[in-house]
Amino acid sequence: MNFFQNLPFNLLLRKPQNNSGIDPLLKSQQPVVLKASAPGASRPKTLTEIEKEIEAQAQVHRTYSYKPGVKKQRRLLSRMFWTAILLGVPIGVVWVTNLPYPVIRRPVARNAPILLLPSYISMENNYRQAIVTAEQAQQLIEKASSPADLELGEVKVKQAQKNLDALPIWFINEWSEYNYWWYDSGLSIYGFNAARTKIGQLEAKVFQEKNAQTLLTDSEQALNKAKHQYQQASTSIDKKAAIVSWHSALDNLEQIPGETLAGKTAQKKLESYQQEFKDVVGLAAGNERISTLIAAAQQFSAQAAKAGQNPPHTVIQWQQVENF
C-alpha cells in the first residue's frame, strides 16, 4: 500500500501501454497510408463510398417501408386474412355437417340440428319445385296441342324428377324424429310418394306419345311413297304392289292409339286418306273389272259362234249355244 501511495497521481490514471511501448491514447501525427493491393485484386472501398452505400440502402428501405398508404394496405390485408380465417372455419364446419350422407347427418340432426338448416331449406325448395313442375308437366302432356308441348312437358318431367332425386328418402322416412319447433316443414312421405307416382305416370305417357308420333310419321311417309309408286307404275304388277303398300299404311294409321296426340291427328287425316284411296284405286279397280268382263264376254261369244256352225243341231246343242 505504501508503494502505490508514493506514485504520482497522473501515473495511476495512465492506461497501460502496448507491447511496442507506444501510448494508445496519443494521437499519431503521421498520416495513415493504405497498403497497395495485390495486382488483379479489387480496390478496397473508401470510407466515403461505404457511407454512400449505407445511405442508399437506408433510402430504399424508407421508400418501401414508409411510403404513404403501404402501412394501411398491410393492415388491411392482415385484417382480411384473419377475417377469412374466422369466417372460413365455421363455414367449413357447416359445409361438412350438411354433406348428403346419413352417417354425418343423423348424429348432427339429433345433437345440433340448427347446423342442418341449409339442408332443410334446400330440401323444402326441391320438394315444392318438384310439385309445381310436375303439375306443369301434366298440363302440357295431357292437354298437348302440338309436338312442341310434348317436348316441353318432357323437359318439365325430367326437371321434376331431378328435384325429387335431391330429396334423401331416409330423411323423409325419419322426418318425424327430427321435427323441431323452430322449423315447420311441408315434407311428408305421402306427398313424396304421390309426386313420385305422378312423375312416373307422366314419363310413361311421354314414352307412349313419342312412340305414337313416330308411328304417325312413318305411316305418312309410307303412304306418300306408295302413292308415288302407284302414279309411276307402268304395269299391273307394279300397281298392285303399290296398292298393297298404300293399304298397309292406312291400316297402320288406324292402329295409332286414339288417346294420344298423334292418334287424334291421325283420325282427322284418316278419313281424307281413305277417300283418296277409294277415288284413285277404286276407279282403277272398276275399270279393270269392266275390262275383264268384256274380255270374258268376247270369249263366250266366240265359243257360241263356233258351236253354232254347221247346222242342223239338236235341241240340246242349241241350248248350249244359247248359254254361251
Secondary structure as GFF3:
##gff-version 3
##sequence-region A 1 324
A	DSSP	alpha_helix	2	6	.	.	.	ID=ss1
A	DSSP	alpha_helix	9	13	.	.	.	ID=ss2
A	DSSP	alpha_helix	47	65	.	.	.	ID=ss3
A	DSSP	alpha_helix	70	97	.	.	.	ID=ss4
A	DSSP	alpha_helix	102	111	.	.	.	ID=ss5
A	DSSP	three_ten_helix	113	116	.	.	.	ID=ss6
A	DSSP	alpha_helix	117	142	.	.	.	ID=ss7
A	DSSP	alpha_helix	147	165	.	.	.	ID=ss8
A	DSSP	alpha_helix	169	173	.	.	.	ID=ss9
A	DSSP	three_ten_helix	175	178	.	.	.	ID=ss10
A	DSSP	alpha_helix	189	232	.	.	.	ID=ss11
A	DSSP	alpha_helix	236	254	.	.	.	ID=ss12
A	DSSP	alpha_helix	261	277	.	.	.	ID=ss13
A	DSSP	pi_helix	278	282	.	.	.	ID=ss14
A	DSSP	alpha_helix	283	307	.	.	.	ID=ss15
A	DSSP	alpha_helix	315	323	.	.	.	ID=ss16
###
